[in-house]
Amino acid sequence: MDVERAAELAAAPSEEAGTPDSIRITRQGKLRVWVKKALDFFESHPDKPLVLYSAPADVSASTIARLVSVVEIIKREYLKGRDVSAGDASGLHQYNELLFEQQGRIPAEGEDRRDALQVALEGHSQCVTRCCCRVADPSWNSVKQAFAPHMKITLSTTAIMRSDEKRTTYQTPAIRRMSKAAKARMRKRQRKQGENGEEM
């Protein structure tokens, strides 16, 4: 299977996400495919929000950094494609949600909880002792990670009202302004067109 085709399949809307307007960022996909898909989406549906998300995974396999990179590229390319001749061009509104999913179950109370915590702490103390003594023994275990982090970022051309404000952070859109030199060139061009229109 072609690598780009695999990336397109990975970027296809997932039924798990619950919305058809979403892109899942994976470790194997191509950045340019996701960026093109997002820019095409905003061109065809400027009033709808787009959700980009990473799947829950352990820290070593997390795609959160890749997700943030893709979002920043999308925002930059979207703003670059906007027409500033009519005035200032506004970028995309960004809503971030950092989420986690519990992988292991630690009992809430009782002997089982005490035993589970003690095993986790013993593994951590062995790690600290062996690392300090610089003993290279592959048989020791470190603390097992109980939560798998993942992230969901919503991009929109307009501000959206969010009901879960406590868990969501908001990033204002960048504004692309026309430079003074470009404004002067535009005024000069308009004056020249006005003079040509009067002569005819």
The 8 nearest C-alpha neighbors of each residue, nearest first, counted from 0:
[[1, 2, 5, 4, 3, 6, 8, 7],
 [0, 2, 4, 3, 5, 6, 7, 8],
 [3, 1, 5, 4, 6, 0, 28, 29],
 [2, 4, 6, 5, 1, 7, 29, 32],
 [3, 5, 7, 1, 6, 2, 8, 0],
 [6, 4, 8, 2, 3, 7, 9, 1],
 [7, 5, 28, 3, 9, 4, 8, 29],
 [8, 6, 10, 4, 9, 5, 11, 3],
 [7, 9, 11, 5, 10, 6, 4, 12],
 [10, 8, 6, 7, 11, 5, 23, 28],
 [11, 9, 7, 22, 8, 23, 6, 12],
 [12, 10, 8, 9, 7, 13, 22, 23],
 [13, 11, 21, 19, 22, 10, 20, 14],
 [12, 14, 15, 16, 11, 19, 21, 17],
 [13, 15, 16, 17, 12, 18, 19, 11],
 [16, 14, 13, 17, 18, 12, 19, 23],
 [15, 17, 14, 13, 18, 21, 12, 19],
 [16, 18, 15, 14, 19, 13, 21, 12],
 [19, 17, 20, 16, 21, 14, 12, 13],
 [18, 20, 12, 21, 17, 13, 14, 16],
 [21, 19, 49, 18, 50, 12, 22, 48],
 [22, 20, 50, 12, 51, 49, 19, 18],
 [21, 23, 51, 10, 12, 11, 50, 24],
 [22, 24, 52, 10, 53, 51, 25, 9],
 [23, 25, 53, 52, 66, 22, 10, 51],
 [26, 24, 27, 28, 62, 23, 53, 9],
 [25, 27, 28, 62, 24, 65, 60, 61],
 [26, 28, 25, 29, 6, 5, 9, 2],
 [29, 27, 6, 25, 26, 30, 9, 24],
 [28, 30, 32, 31, 6, 33, 27, 3],
 [29, 31, 33, 32, 34, 69, 28, 65],
 [30, 32, 34, 33, 29, 35, 36, 69],
 [33, 31, 35, 30, 29, 34, 36, 7],
 [32, 34, 36, 30, 31, 35, 37, 10],
 [33, 35, 31, 37, 36, 73, 32, 38],
 [36, 34, 38, 32, 37, 33, 31, 39],
 [35, 37, 33, 39, 34, 38, 40, 32],
 [38, 36, 40, 34, 39, 35, 33, 41],
 [37, 39, 35, 41, 40, 36, 34, 42],
 [40, 38, 42, 36, 37, 41, 35, 43],
 [39, 41, 37, 43, 38, 42, 44, 36],
 [42, 40, 45, 44, 38, 43, 39, 37],
 [41, 43, 39, 40, 44, 45, 38, 37],
 [42, 44, 40, 41, 39, 45, 38, 46],
 [45, 43, 41, 46, 47, 40, 42, 39],
 [46, 44, 41, 47, 42, 43, 156, 40],
 [45, 47, 44, 156, 48, 157, 155, 41],
 [48, 46, 44, 45, 49, 155, 156, 41],
 [49, 47, 155, 154, 153, 50, 46, 156],
 [48, 50, 154, 20, 153, 21, 155, 51],
 [51, 49, 153, 21, 152, 22, 20, 154],
 [52, 50, 22, 152, 21, 23, 151, 153],
 [53, 51, 151, 23, 150, 24, 152, 50],
 [54, 52, 24, 149, 150, 23, 62, 63],
 [53, 55, 149, 56, 52, 23, 62, 150],
 [56, 54, 149, 147, 148, 100, 53, 99],
 [57, 55, 147, 61, 60, 54, 148, 58],
 [56, 58, 147, 60, 59, 61, 148, 55],
 [57, 59, 61, 60, 56, 147, 148, 62],
 [58, 60, 57, 61, 56, 62, 147, 148],
 [61, 59, 58, 57, 56, 62, 26, 55],
 [62, 60, 58, 56, 63, 59, 57, 149],
 [61, 63, 65, 64, 53, 66, 26, 25],
 [62, 64, 66, 65, 61, 150, 53, 67],
 [65, 63, 67, 66, 62, 68, 61, 69],
 [64, 66, 68, 62, 63, 67, 69, 24],
 [65, 67, 63, 69, 64, 68, 24, 62],
 [66, 68, 70, 64, 65, 69, 71, 63],
 [69, 67, 65, 71, 66, 70, 72, 64],
 [68, 70, 66, 72, 67, 71, 73, 65],
 [71, 69, 73, 67, 72, 68, 74, 66],
 [70, 72, 74, 68, 73, 69, 75, 67],
 [73, 71, 75, 69, 70, 74, 76, 68],
 [74, 72, 70, 76, 71, 75, 34, 77],
 [73, 75, 71, 77, 72, 76, 91, 70],
 [74, 76, 72, 78, 73, 77, 79, 71],
 [77, 75, 79, 73, 78, 74, 72, 80],
 [78, 76, 74, 80, 79, 75, 73, 38],
 [77, 79, 90, 75, 81, 80, 76, 74],
 [78, 80, 76, 77, 81, 75, 175, 82],
 [79, 81, 77, 78, 76, 82, 75, 83],
 [82, 80, 78, 79, 88, 83, 77, 89],
 [83, 81, 84, 80, 88, 85, 86, 79],
 [84, 82, 86, 88, 85, 87, 177, 81],
 [83, 85, 86, 82, 177, 87, 185, 182],
 [86, 84, 83, 87, 82, 88, 177, 185],
 [87, 85, 83, 84, 88, 177, 176, 82],
 [86, 88, 176, 83, 175, 177, 89, 174],
 [89, 87, 175, 83, 174, 81, 86, 176],
 [88, 90, 174, 173, 172, 175, 87, 91],
 [89, 91, 172, 173, 78, 174, 74, 88],
 [90, 92, 172, 156, 155, 154, 74, 93],
 [93, 91, 172, 155, 171, 154, 156, 158],
 [92, 94, 154, 170, 153, 169, 91, 95],
 [93, 95, 169, 153, 152, 168, 167, 170],
 [96, 94, 152, 168, 167, 151, 169, 93],
 [95, 97, 167, 151, 150, 98, 166, 152],
 [98, 96, 150, 149, 95, 151, 99, 148],
 [97, 99, 149, 150, 148, 96, 100, 151],
 [100, 98, 148, 147, 149, 146, 101, 55],
 [99, 101, 147, 146, 102, 148, 55, 98],
 [100, 102, 146, 145, 103, 147, 99, 104],
 [103, 101, 145, 146, 100, 147, 104, 144],
 [104, 102, 145, 101, 105, 146, 144, 143],
 [103, 105, 106, 102, 101, 145, 107, 115],
 [106, 104, 112, 107, 103, 115, 116, 111],
 [107, 105, 112, 108, 111, 104, 109, 115],
 [108, 106, 112, 105, 109, 111, 104, 113],
 [109, 107, 112, 106, 110, 111, 113, 105],
 [110, 108, 111, 112, 113, 107, 106, 114],
 [109, 111, 113, 112, 114, 108, 115, 106],
 [110, 112, 114, 113, 109, 115, 106, 108],
 [113, 111, 106, 115, 108, 110, 114, 109],
 [112, 114, 110, 116, 111, 115, 117, 109],
 [113, 115, 117, 111, 112, 116, 110, 118],
 [116, 114, 112, 118, 117, 113, 111, 119],
 [117, 115, 119, 113, 118, 114, 112, 120],
 [116, 118, 114, 120, 119, 115, 121, 113],
 [117, 119, 121, 115, 116, 120, 114, 122],
 [120, 118, 116, 122, 142, 117, 121, 115],
 [119, 121, 123, 117, 122, 118, 124, 116],
 [122, 120, 124, 118, 123, 119, 117, 125],
 [121, 123, 141, 125, 119, 120, 140, 124],
 [122, 124, 120, 126, 141, 142, 121, 125],
 [125, 123, 127, 121, 126, 122, 128, 120],
 [126, 124, 128, 122, 123, 127, 129, 121],
 [125, 127, 123, 124, 129, 128, 141, 130],
 [126, 128, 124, 130, 125, 129, 131, 123],
 [129, 127, 125, 131, 126, 130, 124, 132],
 [128, 130, 132, 134, 126, 131, 127, 133],
 [129, 131, 133, 127, 132, 128, 126, 134],
 [132, 130, 128, 133, 129, 127, 134, 126],
 [131, 133, 129, 130, 134, 128, 127, 135],
 [134, 132, 130, 131, 129, 135, 128, 136],
 [135, 133, 129, 132, 136, 130, 131, 128],
 [136, 134, 133, 137, 129, 130, 132, 138],
 [135, 137, 138, 134, 139, 129, 133, 130],
 [138, 136, 139, 135, 140, 134, 129, 126],
 [137, 139, 136, 140, 135, 141, 125, 126],
 [140, 138, 137, 136, 125, 141, 126, 122],
 [139, 141, 122, 138, 142, 126, 123, 125],
 [142, 140, 122, 123, 126, 143, 139, 125],
 [143, 141, 123, 119, 122, 144, 140, 120],
 [142, 144, 145, 141, 119, 140, 122, 103],
 [143, 145, 146, 142, 57, 147, 102, 103],
 [144, 146, 103, 102, 101, 143, 147, 104],
 [147, 145, 101, 100, 102, 144, 99, 148],
 [146, 148, 56, 100, 57, 55, 99, 101],
 [149, 147, 99, 55, 98, 146, 56, 100],
 [150, 148, 55, 98, 53, 99, 54, 97],
 [151, 149, 97, 53, 98, 52, 96, 63],
 [150, 152, 52, 96, 51, 95, 97, 53],
 [153, 151, 95, 51, 94, 50, 52, 96],
 [152, 154, 50, 94, 49, 93, 51, 48],
 [155, 153, 93, 49, 92, 48, 91, 50],
 [154, 156, 48, 92, 157, 91, 49, 153],
 [155, 157, 91, 92, 45, 46, 158, 90],
 [158, 156, 155, 159, 92, 46, 91, 48],
 [157, 159, 92, 155, 160, 156, 93, 91],
 [160, 158, 161, 157, 155, 92, 48, 94],
 [159, 161, 162, 158, 164, 163, 157, 94],
 [160, 162, 163, 164, 159, 167, 94, 158],
 [163, 161, 164, 160, 165, 167, 166, 159],
 [162, 164, 165, 161, 166, 167, 160, 96],
 [163, 165, 167, 166, 162, 161, 168, 160],
 [166, 164, 163, 167, 168, 162, 161, 96],
 [165, 167, 164, 163, 96, 168, 97, 95],
 [168, 166, 96, 164, 95, 165, 94, 163],
 [167, 169, 95, 94, 96, 166, 170, 164],
 [170, 168, 94, 93, 95, 171, 167, 92],
 [169, 171, 93, 92, 94, 172, 168, 95],
 [170, 172, 92, 169, 173, 93, 91, 90],
 [173, 171, 90, 92, 91, 89, 174, 170],
 [172, 174, 90, 89, 171, 175, 91, 78],
 [175, 173, 89, 88, 90, 176, 172, 87],
 [176, 174, 88, 87, 89, 173, 177, 78],
 [177, 175, 87, 174, 178, 88, 83, 86],
 [176, 178, 83, 181, 182, 87, 179, 175],
 [179, 177, 181, 180, 182, 176, 183, 175],
 [180, 178, 182, 181, 183, 177, 184, 176],
 [179, 181, 183, 178, 182, 184, 177, 185],
 [180, 182, 184, 178, 183, 179, 185, 177],
 [183, 181, 185, 179, 180, 184, 186, 178],
 [182, 184, 180, 186, 181, 185, 187, 179],
 [185, 183, 181, 187, 182, 186, 188, 180],
 [184, 186, 188, 182, 187, 183, 189, 181],
 [187, 185, 189, 183, 188, 184, 190, 182],
 [186, 188, 184, 190, 185, 189, 183, 191],
 [187, 189, 185, 191, 186, 190, 184, 192],
 [190, 188, 192, 186, 191, 187, 193, 185],
 [191, 189, 193, 187, 192, 188, 186, 194],
 [190, 192, 188, 194, 193, 189, 187, 195],
 [191, 193, 189, 195, 190, 194, 196, 188],
 [194, 192, 190, 196, 191, 195, 189, 197],
 [193, 195, 191, 197, 196, 192, 190, 198],
 [196, 194, 192, 198, 193, 197, 191, 199],
 [195, 197, 193, 194, 198, 199, 192, 191],
 [198, 196, 194, 195, 199, 193, 192, 191],
 [199, 197, 195, 196, 194, 193, 192, 191],
 [198, 197, 196, 195, 194, 193, 192, 191]]
